[in-house]
């Protein structure tokens, strides 16, 4: 297998992995929106209620959603880091592929 083919295969694998990471990141973005909506709904309920037990329960619920939201945001940040690293790797391999193609062209022309 030639160097060109090796780089082409690597680029294909890395591109597929980037797409998978982006899909996974998107699912966490959806979860983030859902948790934010739940926080807003619970906050609205909290403002309108008068019962101490309901107030306490809603506050615990809001606290739990906020913790879950922070965890989701950390995962999104982790995906961002992974995507950046893979894109850097992809660009490096694309440059190497271009270099190998130029070498091959010189051989064929020379």
PEZIFEN-V173649 format. One line per field, one symbol per residue. ss: DSSP state (~ for helix, > for strand, _ for the rest). psi: psi as a letter, one per 40 degrees, with the letter a starting at -180 (. if undefined). burial: 1 if it has 9 or more other ideal C-beta (glycine too) atoms within 8 Angstrom, else 0. Layout:
ss=???
psi=???
burial=???
This chain:
ss=__~~~~~~~~~~~~~~~~~~~~~~~~~~~~~~~~~~~~~~~~~~~~~~___~~~~~~~~~~~~~~~~~~~~~~~~~~~~~~~~~~~~~~~~~~~~~~~~~~~~~~~~~~_
psi=hidddddddddddddddddddddddddddddddddddddddddddddeiehdddddddddddddddddddddddddddddddddddddddddddddddddddddddddd.
burial=00010111011001101100110110011011001101100110110010000110011011001101100110110011011001101100110110011001000000
